[in-house]
Amino acid sequence: MNCWKMLKSNEKMVNKKGILGFTLVELLVVMSIIGVLATILSSGFRSAQVRGRDAQRKSDLKELSNSLELFYSDYGRYPSDSAGSIVACPYRLPPDSGDVCSWGSGEFYDGKTTYFKEMPIDPNGDFSYYYKIVPGSENQKYQIFARLENTKDKNCLGGNCEVSQVSINCGSSFCNYAVTSSNTSPKE
């Protein structure tokens, strides 16, 4: 018996034109499986984006910290702060002043040394970085803050990303991550 006769004999599998097709139940099952897979993949993609932005924040703050240490080795002090920004674009001696460095633009330099070509900006438009000199330290201690999005990140202040350990605002939410000079802590 040839294939055509086998198909003709099984009326459930053959439609009126003699062509194989899928039942409505089979199509619904396949569509639901595809929907579940798409949901799983998209949530994994979102999680990867969040971790990527957090890695960028950590890298930005570390690079900025290195630049501040180079500045310190040249001047024996860290640049001043103004409303969460560094005052050294450019840095002027005397009177130890300069213009405010805008996050995402502005060159952190002193006229002869470029410490940071372009100030970093938070990869998420809802957040920002925050730089401050520890009060009373006479520019001998600094802190740089950011907001990490991954609530399971072990590097958050106090080990808890959901509860802020500091009352510094990093845009639309409080900061939960910090890099500081070696002689201070984020909570000072």
N, C-alpha and C positions, 0 to 999 in steps of 0.2 A: 504494500500500500504506500503510495507516495505521500509527501508532506502535505500537499494541498488537500487530499482526502482526509488526512488526520485532522487538519484544522477544521474542515467542514463538519467532521463528525463531532467535534467538541464545540457546541454552539455558545457556551459561556465565554470562550476566549475570542470568538470571531464576531465582529459587528456585522451589520447588514451588507456592507460592501466587501466583506471577506478579508478585512485587514485586522491584524491583531491590535488591541488597545488596552488601556489600563482602566480599571474600575475606579469609581469615585473614591472609594475607601482607600485604595492603593495610592492615589494622588494625594489625598489628605495626609496619609501617614508620611509620605516622602516630604511634603511641604512642612509638616511639623518637625521632622528631623532636621531639615535645612534651617528652619527657624531657630531651633535649639543650638545648633552649631554656630550660626551667625551671632547669636547672643553671647555664647561662650567666647568666641573669637574677639568680638568687639569689646567685651569687658577686659579681656587680657590685653588688648591694644591700649585701652584707656589706662590701665594699670602701668603699662610700659611707658606711656607718655608722662605720667605723674612721676615715676621713678627717674626718668630722663631729665625732667625739669629740676627735680631735687638734686640730681648729680651735677647739673649745670650750676645751681646755686652754691653748692659746696665748693665746686671748683672756682667760681668767681670770688667767693670770700677768701679762699686760700691764696689765690693769686694777689688779691688786694692786700691781704695780710703780709705777703712777701714784699710787696711794693712799699708798704708802710714801714717795714723793718729796714729796708734800704734807705728810706727817707730818714729814719731814726739814726742810722749809722752816719749819715751825712750831717745832721743837724742836732743830734742829742735830744730830740723831742719829736713827738708826733704832731702832724698838722691839726689845727683847731677844727671844731665842728660847728655847724650852723643848721639847725632844724633837721638833723639826720644826715647831713651831707658833709663832705670833706671841704675845708677851705684851703685850697692849694692849686687852683687852676688859673693862672700860675701862682706859685708860692713866691712871696717877696720878703726879702730881708733888708734892713729892718722895716717895719716893726713886727715881724713875724705874722704876716697876714697874706691875703690873696683873695681871689674870687672864689665863689662857691662852685664846686664841681657838680654838675648835674648828672644824675644817674642816666646812663645811656648816651652821654655825649660829654665833651670836655676832656681835656688832656691834663692828667696829673703830672706836673713838671715844675721845675724851678728855674727854667731859662737855659740850663745846661744839661740837665739829666731828665729824661722822660721816665717817670716811675710807672705810669700806666697810660698807654696810648689813647684809649677811649674808656671812660668809666663804664663798668658793667651795668646792666639793667636786668631786673628780674624777668625770667622768661615768661611769666604769667602776668598779664596786664593788671590783674587785681591786686598784686602784691608789690612791695618795693623793699630795697635794702635800707638799713639804718645804721649810721656811723655815729659814735659818740665818744668823747673824751670823758674818762671817769672824773667826776667833780672832785676838786681839791688835789688832783694828781699833778697839776702844773704840766700838762701834756706829756706825762710819763706813762699813762695807761690808756688803752683804747678798747672799744668793743664794736664789733660789726654784727648786726642782726639780720636774720631773714626768716621767712615763713616757709616751712616744709609742708608739702601737701600730703605726703604719704603718712598716714596716721600710725603705721606700724614701724616707722624708721627708728632705729635704736639710738641715733645720734641727736635726737631732740633733747632740749634742756630737761634735766630731771628724768630722762628716759620715757617721757610721756608727751606725745605730740598733740594730744587733744586738750591738755590743760597747760596754759602758758605759765611759765615760771617768772616771767618779767612783764611789766606793764608798758611795754614799748609797742607802738602800733606800726606794723609793716604793711600798710595799705589798708585793705578791707578786713584785716584780722590782726590779732596780736602775734608778735614774733615768737618762735619756738626753737630757734637754732642760733648759735652764736660762735664767732671766732674772736678771740681776744689776744691782747698782748700777753706774753708769757708771765708777766708779773701781776695778773689780775684774773678775775673770774667773771662770768656773765652776770652774776647776781649782785656785783658791787654797785 
